[in-house]
Every structure is written in structure tokens, then in C-alpha cells.
Amino acid sequence: TYDDIKASLMQNLELFKRVLIESNILIENLQNSPADLIFKETKPKLGPGEK
């Protein structure tokens, strides 16, 4: 139905908006320090009880 399509479209647009925001943040960070793409190392966050 129309309402189902509308709800699905709104949800997809919201997810797309989040992707665009995160992409813009990533691009800004890379513009500030392009070498991070190659050299920056990040350690994964440990879960509860992990060392």
C-alpha cells in the first residue's frame, strides 16, 4: 500500500542521510590528515571482561 511504501522510503532516506553525514565526517578528517588513511592504526574497543 501507499503507506507501506511511504514508511519504507522514509526509513531508507533516514539511513541514507546517516551515511552521508558519516561520509562527510570521514572526508573532513581525511582532508585534515590524509596520511591517516594509510598510517593510522586504531585498536578495536574491547568488550566487557576482555583485556
Kinemage of the C-alpha trace (Angstrom):
@kinemage 1
@onewidth
@group {chain A} dominant
@subgroup {mainchain}
@vectorlist {calphas} color= white
{ca thr a 1} P 0.000 0.000 0.000
{ca tyr a 2} L 0.928 3.645 -0.273
{ca asp a 3} L 1.533 3.980 3.473
{ca asp a 4} L 3.899 0.988 3.492
{ca ile a 5} L 5.875 2.412 0.591
{ca lys a 6} L 5.973 5.832 2.252
{ca ala a 7} L 7.206 4.372 5.559
{ca ser a 8} L 9.856 2.293 3.806
{ca leu a 9} L 11.009 5.273 1.761
{ca met a 10} L 11.239 7.485 4.842
{ca gln a 11} L 13.286 4.837 6.652
{ca asn a 12} L 15.620 4.444 3.671
{ca leu a 13} L 16.046 8.202 3.352
{ca glu a 14} L 16.930 8.458 7.043
{ca leu a 15} L 19.552 5.711 6.663
{ca phe a 16} L 20.913 7.414 3.543
{ca lys a 17} L 21.125 10.688 5.463
{ca arg a 18} L 23.177 8.945 8.168
{ca val a 19} L 25.524 7.504 5.532
{ca leu a 20} L 26.017 10.954 4.013
{ca ile a 21} L 26.733 12.522 7.407
{ca glu a 22} L 29.267 9.819 8.313
{ca ser a 23} L 30.868 10.104 4.864
{ca asn a 24} L 31.222 13.861 5.253
{ca ile a 25} L 32.890 13.409 8.644
{ca leu a 26} L 35.298 10.859 7.165
{ca ile a 27} L 36.109 13.130 4.214
{ca glu a 28} L 36.744 16.106 6.505
{ca asn a 29} L 39.050 14.012 8.688
{ca leu a 30} L 40.971 12.767 5.655
{ca gln a 31} L 41.297 16.295 4.285
{ca asn a 32} L 42.789 17.396 7.603
{ca ser a 33} L 45.203 14.458 7.729
{ca pro a 34} L 45.348 12.363 4.523
{ca ala a 35} L 48.174 10.171 5.852
{ca asp a 36} L 45.757 8.717 8.408
{ca leu a 37} L 44.246 6.649 5.615
{ca ile a 38} L 47.491 4.671 5.322
{ca phe a 39} L 49.305 5.076 8.610
{ca lys a 40} L 46.695 5.498 11.326
{ca glu a 41} L 46.151 2.408 13.391
{ca thr a 42} L 43.115 2.028 15.556
{ca lys a 43} L 42.721 -0.639 18.164
{ca pro a 44} L 39.301 -2.247 18.383
{ca lys a 45} L 37.384 -1.447 21.541
{ca leu a 46} L 37.340 -4.396 23.884
{ca gly a 47} L 34.107 -5.774 25.188
{ca pro a 48} L 33.239 -6.230 28.851
{ca gly a 49} L 35.677 -8.580 30.564
{ca glu a 50} L 38.200 -8.542 27.693
{ca lys a 51} L 41.803 -7.481 28.238
